[in-house]
């Protein structure tokens, strides 16, 4: 079993904690074009290394 730090994919809950946002907001963010996530049926896997890069490239852009 891989160690926690070796995982390249994280859950919606884990990503929400990384960005300090709620789960519902994270589920909306996953729908954004270019967001680093893969949906496999009902499972969403977010690229752990790409998330901070995506955030730094997209902060200041508002979708609402």
PQR file with spaces between the fields and no chain letter, atoms N, CA, C, O and H, PARSE charges and radii, in Angstrom:
ATOM       1  N    UNK     1       0.851   -1.191    0.000 -0.4000 1.5000
ATOM       2  CA   UNK     1       0.000    0.000    0.000 -0.0000 2.0000
ATOM       3  C    UNK     1       0.890    1.245    0.000  0.5500 1.7000
ATOM       4  O    UNK     1       1.815    1.334    0.807 -0.5500 1.4000
ATOM       5  N    UNK     2       0.624    2.219   -0.902 -0.4000 1.5000
ATOM       6  CA   UNK     2       1.483    3.397   -0.967 -0.0000 2.0000
ATOM       7  C    UNK     2       1.332    4.275    0.270  0.5500 1.7000
ATOM       8  O    UNK     2       0.273    4.317    0.896 -0.5500 1.4000
ATOM       9  H    UNK     2      -0.128    2.146   -1.557  0.4000 1.0000
ATOM      10  N    UNK     3       2.392    4.961    0.601 -0.4000 1.5000
ATOM      11  CA   UNK     3       2.342    5.908    1.699 -0.0000 2.0000
ATOM      12  C    UNK     3       1.504    7.113    1.296  0.5500 1.7000
ATOM      13  O    UNK     3       1.325    7.379    0.108 -0.5500 1.4000
ATOM      14  H    UNK     3       3.252    4.926    0.092  0.4000 1.0000
ATOM      15  N    UNK     4       0.995    7.834    2.275 -0.4000 1.5000
ATOM      16  CA   UNK     4       0.131    8.993    2.041 -0.0000 2.0000
ATOM      17  C    UNK     4       0.787   10.004    1.094  0.5500 1.7000
ATOM      18  O    UNK     4       0.128   10.513    0.188 -0.5500 1.4000
ATOM      19  H    UNK     4       1.140    7.618    3.240  0.4000 1.0000
ATOM      20  N    UNK     5       2.064   10.296    1.291 -0.4000 1.5000
ATOM      21  CA   UNK     5       2.755   11.301    0.487 -0.0000 2.0000
ATOM      22  C    UNK     5       3.014   10.831   -0.940  0.5500 1.7000
ATOM      23  O    UNK     5       3.282   11.657   -1.813 -0.5500 1.4000
ATOM      24  H    UNK     5       2.599    9.883    2.028  0.4000 1.0000
ATOM      25  N    UNK     6       2.942    9.543   -1.197 -0.4000 1.5000
ATOM      26  CA   UNK     6       3.218    9.014   -2.525 -0.0000 2.0000
ATOM      27  C    UNK     6       2.003    9.062   -3.443  0.5500 1.7000
ATOM      28  O    UNK     6       2.141    8.913   -4.657 -0.5500 1.4000
ATOM      29  H    UNK     6       2.725    8.872   -0.488  0.4000 1.0000
ATOM      30  N    UNK     7       0.812    9.267   -2.879 -0.4000 1.5000
ATOM      31  CA   UNK     7      -0.389    9.297   -3.715 -0.0000 2.0000
ATOM      32  C    UNK     7      -0.364   10.509   -4.631  0.5500 1.7000
ATOM      33  O    UNK     7       0.014   11.605   -4.218 -0.5500 1.4000
ATOM      34  H    UNK     7       0.699    9.388   -1.893  0.4000 1.0000
ATOM      35  N    UNK     8      -0.768   10.303   -5.879 -0.4000 1.5000
ATOM      36  CA   UNK     8      -0.834   11.431   -6.803 -0.0000 2.0000
ATOM      37  C    UNK     8      -2.253   11.977   -6.919  0.5500 1.7000
ATOM      38  O    UNK     8      -2.453   13.095   -7.394 -0.5500 1.4000
ATOM      39  H    UNK     8      -1.075    9.413   -6.215  0.4000 1.0000
ATOM      40  N    UNK     9      -3.230   11.196   -6.489 -0.4000 1.5000
ATOM      41  CA   UNK     9      -4.619   11.624   -6.532 -0.0000 2.0000
ATOM      42  C    UNK     9      -5.199   11.759   -5.142  0.5500 1.7000
ATOM      43  O    UNK     9      -4.887   10.966   -4.254 -0.5500 1.4000
ATOM      44  H    UNK     9      -3.067   10.288   -6.103  0.4000 1.0000
ATOM      45  N    UNK    10      -6.047   12.766   -4.948 -0.4000 1.5000
ATOM      46  CA   UNK    10      -6.708   12.976   -3.664 -0.0000 2.0000
ATOM      47  C    UNK    10      -8.211   13.101   -3.881  0.5500 1.7000
ATOM      48  O    UNK    10      -8.677   13.325   -4.998 -0.5500 1.4000
ATOM      49  H    UNK    10      -6.301   13.410   -5.670  0.4000 1.0000
ATOM      50  N    UNK    11      -8.947   12.952   -2.803 -0.4000 1.5000
ATOM      51  CA   UNK    11     -10.409   13.031   -2.867 -0.0000 2.0000
ATOM      52  C    UNK    11     -10.884   14.486   -2.855  0.5500 1.7000
ATOM      53  O    UNK    11     -10.106   15.408   -2.608 -0.5500 1.4000
ATOM      54  H    UNK    11      -8.568   12.769   -1.896  0.4000 1.0000
ATOM      55  N    UNK    12     -12.157   14.665   -3.123 -0.4000 1.5000
ATOM      56  CA   UNK    12     -12.770   15.988   -3.068 -0.0000 2.0000
ATOM      57  C    UNK    12     -12.627   16.573   -1.667  0.5500 1.7000
ATOM      58  O    UNK    12     -12.315   17.754   -1.519 -0.5500 1.4000
ATOM      59  H    UNK    12     -12.789   13.916   -3.323  0.4000 1.0000
ATOM      60  N    UNK    13     -12.850   15.764   -0.646 -0.4000 1.5000
ATOM      61  CA   UNK    13     -12.724   16.242    0.738 -0.0000 2.0000
ATOM      62  C    UNK    13     -11.302   16.707    1.041  0.5500 1.7000
ATOM      63  O    UNK    13     -11.104   17.750    1.664 -0.5500 1.4000
ATOM      64  H    UNK    13     -13.103   14.804   -0.766  0.4000 1.0000
ATOM      65  N    UNK    14     -10.314   15.931    0.597 -0.4000 1.5000
ATOM      66  CA   UNK    14      -8.916   16.296    0.848 -0.0000 2.0000
ATOM      67  C    UNK    14      -8.541   17.579    0.108  0.5500 1.7000
ATOM      68  O    UNK    14      -7.837   18.432    0.647 -0.5500 1.4000
ATOM      69  H    UNK    14     -10.475   15.084    0.091  0.4000 1.0000
ATOM      70  N    UNK    15      -9.015   17.707   -1.128 -0.4000 1.5000
ATOM      71  CA   UNK    15      -8.742   18.919   -1.907 -0.0000 2.0000
ATOM      72  C    UNK    15      -9.419   20.135   -1.271  0.5500 1.7000
ATOM      73  O    UNK    15      -8.846   21.224   -1.239 -0.5500 1.4000
ATOM      74  H    UNK    15      -9.587   17.013   -1.566  0.4000 1.0000
ATOM      75  N    UNK    16     -10.623   19.947   -0.774 -0.4000 1.5000
ATOM      76  CA   UNK    16     -11.331   21.044   -0.102 -0.0000 2.0000
ATOM      77  C    UNK    16     -10.544   21.519    1.113  0.5500 1.7000
ATOM      78  O    UNK    16     -10.455   22.720    1.365 -0.5500 1.4000
ATOM      79  H    UNK    16     -11.088   19.062   -0.800  0.4000 1.0000
ATOM      80  N    UNK    17      -9.978   20.589    1.858 -0.4000 1.5000
ATOM      81  CA   UNK    17      -9.161   20.959    3.019 -0.0000 2.0000
ATOM      82  C    UNK    17      -7.902   21.705    2.590  0.5500 1.7000
ATOM      83  O    UNK    17      -7.492   22.663    3.246 -0.5500 1.4000
ATOM      84  H    UNK    17     -10.050   19.613    1.653  0.4000 1.0000
ATOM      85  N    UNK    18      -7.280   21.263    1.477 -0.4000 1.5000
ATOM      86  CA   UNK    18      -6.082   21.945    0.978 -0.0000 2.0000
ATOM      87  C    UNK    18      -6.370   23.401    0.652  0.5500 1.7000
ATOM      88  O    UNK    18      -5.549   24.272    0.940 -0.5500 1.4000
ATOM      89  H    UNK    18      -7.613   20.485    0.945  0.4000 1.0000
ATOM      90  N    UNK    19      -7.536   23.680    0.050 -0.4000 1.5000
ATOM      91  CA   UNK    19      -7.887   25.038   -0.352 -0.0000 2.0000
ATOM      92  C    UNK    19      -8.726   25.771    0.694  0.5500 1.7000
ATOM      93  O    UNK    19      -9.086   26.933    0.508 -0.5500 1.4000
ATOM      94  H    UNK    19      -8.203   22.972   -0.183  0.4000 1.0000
ATOM      95  N    UNK    20      -9.032   25.087    1.789 -0.4000 1.5000
ATOM      96  CA   UNK    20      -9.826   25.678    2.873 -0.0000 2.0000
ATOM      97  C    UNK    20     -11.195   26.158    2.367  0.5500 1.7000
ATOM      98  O    UNK    20     -11.630   27.272    2.658 -0.5500 1.4000
ATOM      99  H    UNK    20      -8.740   24.143    1.941  0.4000 1.0000
ATOM     100  N    UNK    21     -11.852   25.284    1.605 -0.4000 1.5000
ATOM     101  CA   UNK    21     -13.204   25.559    1.122 -0.0000 2.0000
ATOM     102  C    UNK    21     -14.099   24.372    1.498  0.5500 1.7000
ATOM     103  O    UNK    21     -13.608   23.314    1.892 -0.5500 1.4000
ATOM     104  H    UNK    21     -11.498   24.379    1.369  0.4000 1.0000
ATOM     105  N    UNK    22     -15.383   24.557    1.375 -0.4000 1.5000
ATOM     106  CA   UNK    22     -16.320   23.486    1.677 -0.0000 2.0000
ATOM     107  C    UNK    22     -16.399   22.462    0.555  0.5500 1.7000
ATOM     108  O    UNK    22     -15.972   22.715   -0.572 -0.5500 1.4000
ATOM     109  H    UNK    22     -15.782   25.417    1.055  0.4000 1.0000
ATOM     110  N    UNK    23     -16.951   21.305    0.884 -0.4000 1.5000
ATOM     111  CA   UNK    23     -17.078   20.229   -0.097 -0.0000 2.0000
ATOM     112  C    UNK    23     -17.959   20.637   -1.266  0.5500 1.7000
ATOM     113  O    UNK    23     -17.640   20.328   -2.414 -0.5500 1.4000
ATOM     114  H    UNK    23     -17.298   21.100    1.799  0.4000 1.0000
ATOM     115  N    UNK    24     -19.070   21.330   -0.995 -0.4000 1.5000
ATOM     116  CA   UNK    24     -19.970   21.731   -2.076 -0.0000 2.0000
ATOM     117  C    UNK    24     -19.288   22.681   -3.055  0.5500 1.7000
ATOM     118  O    UNK    24     -19.485   22.570   -4.265 -0.5500 1.4000
ATOM     119  H    UNK    24     -19.330   21.580   -0.062  0.4000 1.0000
ATOM     120  N    UNK    25     -18.493   23.610   -2.544 -0.4000 1.5000
ATOM     121  CA   UNK    25     -17.762   24.512   -3.420 -0.0000 2.0000
ATOM     122  C    UNK    25     -16.734   23.744   -4.237  0.5500 1.7000
ATOM     123  O    UNK    25     -16.557   24.010   -5.426 -0.5500 1.4000
ATOM     124  H    UNK    25     -18.334   23.701   -1.561  0.4000 1.0000
ATOM     125  N    UNK    26     -16.057   22.791   -3.604 -0.4000 1.5000
ATOM     126  CA   UNK    26     -15.072   21.990   -4.330 -0.0000 2.0000
ATOM     127  C    UNK    26     -15.742   21.204   -5.446  0.5500 1.7000
ATOM     128  O    UNK    26     -15.175   21.077   -6.531 -0.5500 1.4000
ATOM     129  H    UNK    26     -16.200   22.575   -2.638  0.4000 1.0000
ATOM     130  N    UNK    27     -16.934   20.675   -5.204 -0.4000 1.5000
ATOM     131  CA   UNK    27     -17.661   19.952   -6.251 -0.0000 2.0000
ATOM     132  C    UNK    27     -18.011   20.868   -7.421  0.5500 1.7000
ATOM     133  O    UNK    27     -18.053   20.415   -8.565 -0.5500 1.4000
ATOM     134  H    UNK    27     -17.395   20.778   -4.323  0.4000 1.0000
ATOM     135  N    UNK    28     -18.260   22.139   -7.152 -0.4000 1.5000
ATOM     136  CA   UNK    28     -18.502   23.104   -8.228 -0.0000 2.0000
ATOM     137  C    UNK    28     -17.206   23.399   -8.974  0.5500 1.7000
ATOM     138  O    UNK    28     -17.210   23.526  -10.198 -0.5500 1.4000
ATOM     139  H    UNK    28     -18.225   22.507   -6.223  0.4000 1.0000
ATOM     140  N    UNK    29     -16.108   23.508   -8.249 -0.4000 1.5000
ATOM     141  CA   UNK    29     -14.815   23.800   -8.871 -0.0000 2.0000
ATOM     142  C    UNK    29     -14.389   22.679   -9.809  0.5500 1.7000
ATOM     143  O    UNK    29     -13.782   22.931  -10.850 -0.5500 1.4000
ATOM     144  H    UNK    29     -16.105   23.405   -7.254  0.4000 1.0000
ATOM     145  N    UNK    30     -14.704   21.449   -9.440 -0.4000 1.5000
ATOM     146  CA   UNK    30     -14.343   20.291  -10.261 -0.0000 2.0000
ATOM     147  C    UNK    30     -14.970   20.396  -11.656  0.5500 1.7000
ATOM     148  O    UNK    30     -14.432   19.858  -12.623 -0.5500 1.4000
ATOM     149  H    UNK    30     -15.196   21.244   -8.594  0.4000 1.0000
ATOM     150  N    UNK    31     -16.098   21.083  -11.754 -0.4000 1.5000
ATOM     151  CA   UNK    31     -16.784   21.238  -13.039 -0.0000 2.0000
ATOM     152  C    UNK    31     -16.147   22.305  -13.929  0.5500 1.7000
ATOM     153  O    UNK    31     -16.475   22.403  -15.111 -0.5500 1.4000
ATOM     154  H    UNK    31     -16.535   21.520  -10.968  0.4000 1.0000
ATOM     155  N    UNK    32     -15.246   23.096  -13.370 -0.4000 1.5000
ATOM     156  CA   UNK    32     -14.625   24.181  -14.128 -0.0000 2.0000
ATOM     157  C    UNK    32     -13.683   23.621  -15.184  0.5500 1.7000
ATOM     158  O    UNK    32     -12.971   22.645  -14.944 -0.5500 1.4000
ATOM     159  H    UNK    32     -14.979   23.016  -12.409  0.4000 1.0000
ATOM     160  N    UNK    33     -13.689   24.245  -16.346 -0.4000 1.5000
ATOM     161  CA   UNK    33     -12.816   23.811  -17.434 -0.0000 2.0000
ATOM     162  C    UNK    33     -11.356   23.947  -17.011  0.5500 1.7000
ATOM     163  O    UNK    33     -10.942   24.984  -16.493 -0.5500 1.4000
ATOM     164  H    UNK    33     -14.267   25.037  -16.541  0.4000 1.0000
ATOM     165  N    UNK    34     -10.600   22.909  -17.234 -0.4000 1.5000
ATOM     166  CA   UNK    34      -9.178   22.929  -16.913 -0.0000 2.0000
ATOM     167  C    UNK    34      -8.837   22.507  -15.501  0.5500 1.7000
ATOM     168  O    UNK    34      -7.661   22.422  -15.146 -0.5500 1.4000
ATOM     169  H    UNK    34     -10.936   22.066  -17.655  0.4000 1.0000
ATOM     170  N    UNK    35      -9.869   22.236  -14.673 -0.4000 1.5000
ATOM     171  CA   UNK    35      -9.590   21.814  -13.294 -0.0000 2.0000
ATOM     172  C    UNK    35      -8.929   20.437  -13.330  0.5500 1.7000
ATOM     173  O    UNK    35      -9.374   19.562  -14.073 -0.5500 1.4000
ATOM     174  H    UNK    35     -10.824   22.305  -14.961  0.4000 1.0000
ATOM     175  N    UNK    36      -7.872   20.232  -12.537 -0.4000 1.5000
ATOM     176  CA   UNK    36      -7.104   18.983  -12.604 -0.0000 2.0000
ATOM     177  C    UNK    36      -7.767   17.805  -11.895  0.5500 1.7000
ATOM     178  O    UNK    36      -7.314   17.366  -10.838 -0.5500 1.4000
ATOM     179  H    UNK    36      -7.511   20.943  -11.933  0.4000 1.0000
ATOM     180  N    UNK    37      -8.842   17.304  -12.490 -0.4000 1.5000
ATOM     181  CA   UNK    37      -9.571   16.189  -11.884 -0.0000 2.0000
ATOM     182  C    UNK    37     -10.046   15.225  -12.952  0.5500 1.7000
ATOM     183  O    UNK    37     -10.215   15.585  -14.117 -0.5500 1.4000
ATOM     184  H    UNK    37      -9.210   17.661  -13.348  0.4000 1.0000
ATOM     185  N    UNK    38     -10.256   13.994  -12.527 -0.4000 1.5000
ATOM     186  CA   UNK    38     -10.806   12.952  -13.384 -0.0000 2.0000
ATOM     187  C    UNK    38     -12.034   12.385  -12.689  0.5500 1.7000
ATOM     188  O    UNK    38     -12.002   12.126  -11.486 -0.5500 1.4000
ATOM     189  H    UNK    38     -10.119   13.701  -11.580  0.4000 1.0000
ATOM     190  N    UNK    39     -13.111   12.192  -13.431 -0.4000 1.5000
ATOM     191  CA   UNK    39     -14.314   11.577  -12.879 -0.0000 2.0000
ATOM     192  C    UNK    39     -14.429   10.175  -13.452  0.5500 1.7000
ATOM     193  O    UNK    39     -14.461    9.990  -14.669 -0.5500 1.4000
ATOM     194  H    UNK    39     -13.137   12.402  -14.408  0.4000 1.0000
ATOM     195  N    UNK    40     -14.490    9.197  -12.571 -0.4000 1.5000
ATOM     196  CA   UNK    40     -14.669    7.797  -12.947 -0.0000 2.0000
ATOM     197  C    UNK    40     -15.963    7.330  -12.306  0.5500 1.7000
ATOM     198  O    UNK    40     -16.001    6.995  -11.122 -0.5500 1.4000
ATOM     199  H    UNK    40     -14.463    9.348  -11.582  0.4000 1.0000
ATOM     200  N    UNK    41     -17.020    7.311  -13.100 -0.4000 1.5000
ATOM     201  CA   UNK    41     -18.378    7.054  -12.607 -0.0000 2.0000
ATOM     202  C    UNK    41     -18.681    8.078  -11.519  0.5500 1.7000
ATOM     203  O    UNK    41     -18.769    9.268  -11.820 -0.5500 1.4000
ATOM     204  H    UNK    41     -16.990    7.583  -14.062  0.4000 1.0000
ATOM     205  N    UNK    42     -18.843    7.659  -10.267 -0.4000 1.5000
ATOM     206  CA   UNK    42     -19.169    8.594   -9.188 -0.0000 2.0000
ATOM     207  C    UNK    42     -17.941    9.033   -8.398  0.5500 1.7000
ATOM     208  O    UNK    42     -18.054    9.852   -7.485 -0.5500 1.4000
ATOM     209  H    UNK    42     -18.772    6.692  -10.023  0.4000 1.0000
ATOM     210  N    UNK    43     -16.787    8.506   -8.734 -0.4000 1.5000
ATOM     211  CA   UNK    43     -15.550    8.821   -8.026 -0.0000 2.0000
ATOM     212  C    UNK    43     -14.831    9.967   -8.722  0.5500 1.7000
ATOM     213  O    UNK    43     -14.671    9.951   -9.942 -0.5500 1.4000
ATOM     214  H    UNK    43     -16.695    7.841   -9.475  0.4000 1.0000
ATOM     215  N    UNK    44     -14.397   10.964   -7.953 -0.4000 1.5000
ATOM     216  CA   UNK    44     -13.635   12.092   -8.481 -0.0000 2.0000
ATOM     217  C    UNK    44     -12.242   12.031   -7.861  0.5500 1.7000
ATOM     218  O    UNK    44     -12.095   11.964   -6.641 -0.5500 1.4000
ATOM     219  H    UNK    44     -14.527   10.978   -6.962  0.4000 1.0000
ATOM     220  N    UNK    45     -11.227   12.057   -8.716 -0.4000 1.5000
ATOM     221  CA   UNK    45      -9.845   12.037   -8.253 -0.0000 2.0000
ATOM     222  C    UNK    45      -9.184   13.322   -8.734  0.5500 1.7000
ATOM     223  O    UNK    45      -9.220   13.646   -9.921 -0.5500 1.4000
ATOM     224  H    UNK    45     -11.346   12.111   -9.707  0.4000 1.0000
ATOM     225  N    UNK    46      -8.584   14.043   -7.805 -0.4000 1.5000
ATOM     226  CA   UNK    46      -7.962   15.326   -8.106 -0.0000 2.0000
ATOM     227  C    UNK    46      -6.450   15.166   -8.038  0.5500 1.7000
ATOM     228  O    UNK    46      -5.921   14.572   -7.098 -0.5500 1.4000
ATOM     229  H    UNK    46      -8.555   13.780   -6.841  0.4000 1.0000
ATOM     230  N    UNK    47      -5.761   15.698   -9.034 -0.4000 1.5000
ATOM     231  CA   UNK    47      -4.306   15.618   -9.113 -0.0000 2.0000
ATOM     232  C    UNK    47      -3.693   16.477   -7.999  0.5500 1.7000
ATOM     233  O    UNK    47      -3.809   17.703   -8.006 -0.5500 1.4000
ATOM     234  H    UNK    47      -6.190   16.181   -9.798  0.4000 1.0000
ATOM     235  N    UNK    48      -3.049   15.817   -7.059 -0.4000 1.5000
ATOM     236  CA   UNK    48      -2.515   16.481   -5.866 -0.0000 2.0000
ATOM     237  C    UNK    48      -1.459   17.536   -6.201  0.5500 1.7000
ATOM     238  O    UNK    48      -1.449   18.611   -5.600 -0.5500 1.4000
ATOM     239  H    UNK    48      -2.954   14.822   -7.053  0.4000 1.0000
ATOM     240  N    UNK    49      -0.571   17.238   -7.154 -0.4000 1.5000
ATOM     241  CA   UNK    49       0.487   18.180   -7.508 -0.0000 2.0000
ATOM     242  C    UNK    49      -0.022   19.308   -8.406  0.5500 1.7000
ATOM     243  O    UNK    49       0.495   20.424   -8.346 -0.5500 1.4000
ATOM     244  H    UNK    49      -0.579   16.365   -7.642  0.4000 1.0000
ATOM     245  N    UNK    50      -1.018   19.034   -9.227 -0.4000 1.5000
ATOM     246  CA   UNK    50      -1.522   20.046  -10.160 -0.0000 2.0000
ATOM     247  C    UNK    50      -2.467   21.043   -9.492  0.5500 1.7000
ATOM     248  O    UNK    50      -2.655   22.145  -10.009 -0.5500 1.4000
ATOM     249  H    UNK    50      -1.438   18.128   -9.276  0.4000 1.0000
ATOM     250  N    UNK    51      -3.057   20.686   -8.367 -0.4000 1.5000
ATOM     251  CA   UNK    51      -4.028   21.566   -7.714 -0.0000 2.0000
ATOM     252  C    UNK    51      -3.414   22.917   -7.314  0.5500 1.7000
ATOM     253  O    UNK    51      -3.988   23.953   -7.649 -0.5500 1.4000
ATOM     254  H    UNK    51      -2.904   19.792   -7.947  0.4000 1.0000
ATOM     255  N    UNK    52      -2.273   22.949   -6.612 -0.4000 1.5000
ATOM     256  CA   UNK    52      -1.693   24.260   -6.273 -0.0000 2.0000
ATOM     257  C    UNK    52      -1.316   25.079   -7.511  0.5500 1.7000
ATOM     258  O    UNK    52      -1.470   26.300   -7.513 -0.5500 1.4000
ATOM     259  H    UNK    52      -1.806   22.108   -6.340  0.4000 1.0000
ATOM     260  N    UNK    53      -0.828   24.421   -8.555 -0.4000 1.5000
ATOM     261  CA   UNK    53      -0.471   25.114   -9.794 -0.0000 2.0000
ATOM     262  C    UNK    53      -1.725   25.693  -10.440  0.5500 1.7000
ATOM     263  O    UNK    53      -1.724   26.845  -10.874 -0.5500 1.4000
ATOM     264  H    UNK    53      -0.703   23.429   -8.554  0.4000 1.0000
ATOM     265  N    UNK    54      -2.802   24.896  -10.505 -0.4000 1.5000
ATOM     266  CA   UNK    54      -4.063   25.378  -11.063 -0.0000 2.0000
ATOM     267  C    UNK    54      -4.550   26.590  -10.279  0.5500 1.7000
ATOM     268  O    UNK    54      -4.983   27.580  -10.869 -0.5500 1.4000
ATOM     269  H    UNK    54      -2.803   23.961  -10.152  0.4000 1.0000
ATOM     270  N    UNK    55      -4.481   26.518   -8.964 -0.4000 1.5000
ATOM     271  CA   UNK    55      -4.951   27.615   -8.117 -0.0000 2.0000
ATOM     272  C    UNK    55      -4.142   28.887   -8.394  0.5500 1.7000
ATOM     273  O    UNK    55      -4.716   29.963   -8.562 -0.5500 1.4000
ATOM     274  H    UNK    55      -4.129   25.714   -8.484  0.4000 1.0000
ATOM     275  N    UNK    56      -2.818   28.765   -8.441 -0.4000 1.5000
ATOM     276  CA   UNK    56      -1.987   29.951   -8.652 -0.0000 2.0000
ATOM     277  C    UNK    56      -2.209   30.562  -10.031  0.5500 1.7000
ATOM     278  O    UNK    56      -2.047   31.770  -10.200 -0.5500 1.4000
ATOM     279  H    UNK    56      -2.351   27.891   -8.304  0.4000 1.0000
ATOM     280  N    UNK    57      -2.573   29.756  -11.009 -0.4000 1.5000
ATOM     281  CA   UNK    57      -2.832   30.260  -12.356 -0.0000 2.0000
ATOM     282  C    UNK    57      -4.243   30.836  -12.505  0.5500 1.7000
ATOM     283  O    UNK    57      -4.514   31.546  -13.473 -0.5500 1.4000
ATOM     284  H    UNK    57      -2.704   28.774  -10.871  0.4000 1.0000
ATOM     285  N    UNK    58      -5.140   30.544  -11.567 -0.4000 1.5000
ATOM     286  CA   UNK    58      -6.544   30.942  -11.720 -0.0000 2.0000
ATOM     287  C    UNK    58      -7.070   31.860  -10.627  0.5500 1.7000
ATOM     288  O    UNK    58      -8.222   32.287  -10.699 -0.5500 1.4000
ATOM     289  H    UNK    58      -4.919   29.967  -10.781  0.4000 1.0000
ATOM     290  N    UNK    59      -6.263   32.180   -9.615 -0.4000 1.5000
ATOM     291  CA   UNK    59      -6.823   33.052   -8.582 -0.0000 2.0000
ATOM     292  C    UNK    59      -7.072   34.442   -9.173  0.5500 1.7000
ATOM     293  O    UNK    59      -6.349   34.901  -10.057 -0.5500 1.4000
ATOM     294  H    UNK    59      -5.327   31.834   -9.557  0.4000 1.0000
ATOM     295  N    UNK    60      -8.091   35.079   -8.669 -0.4000 1.5000
ATOM     296  CA   UNK    60      -8.499   36.369   -9.204 -0.0000 2.0000
ATOM     297  C    UNK    60      -9.537   36.279  -10.303  0.5500 1.7000
ATOM     298  O    UNK    60     -10.141   37.287  -10.671 -0.5500 1.4000
ATOM     299  H    UNK    60      -8.679   34.706   -7.951  0.4000 1.0000
ATOM     300  N    UNK    61      -9.753   35.085  -10.833 -0.4000 1.5000
ATOM     301  CA   UNK    61     -10.781   34.883  -11.850 -0.0000 2.0000
ATOM     302  C    UNK    61     -12.066   34.457  -11.137  0.5500 1.7000
ATOM     303  O    UNK    61     -12.063   33.509  -10.352 -0.5500 1.4000
ATOM     304  H    UNK    61      -9.262   34.266  -10.535  0.4000 1.0000
ATOM     305  N    UNK    62     -13.141   35.150  -11.411 -0.4000 1.5000
ATOM     306  CA   UNK    62     -14.405   34.840  -10.753 -0.0000 2.0000
ATOM     307  C    UNK    62     -15.360   34.206  -11.749  0.5500 1.7000
ATOM     308  O    UNK    62     -15.452   34.641  -12.897 -0.5500 1.4000
ATOM     309  H    UNK    62     -13.144   35.920  -12.049  0.4000 1.0000
ATOM     310  N    UNK    63     -16.066   33.182  -11.308 -0.4000 1.5000
ATOM     311  CA   UNK    63     -16.999   32.514  -12.207 -0.0000 2.0000
ATOM     312  C    UNK    63     -18.453   32.857  -11.876  0.5500 1.7000
ATOM     313  O    UNK    63     -19.360   32.468  -12.612 -0.5500 1.4000
ATOM     314  H    UNK    63     -15.991   32.829  -10.376  0.4000 1.0000
ATOM     315  N    UNK    64     -18.681   33.567  -10.799 -0.4000 1.5000
ATOM     316  CA   UNK    64     -20.053   33.893  -10.404 -0.0000 2.0000
ATOM     317  C    UNK    64     -20.316   35.366  -10.558  0.5500 1.7000
ATOM     318  O    UNK    64     -21.420   35.829  -10.273 -0.5500 1.4000
ATOM     319  H    UNK    64     -17.945   33.883  -10.201  0.4000 1.0000
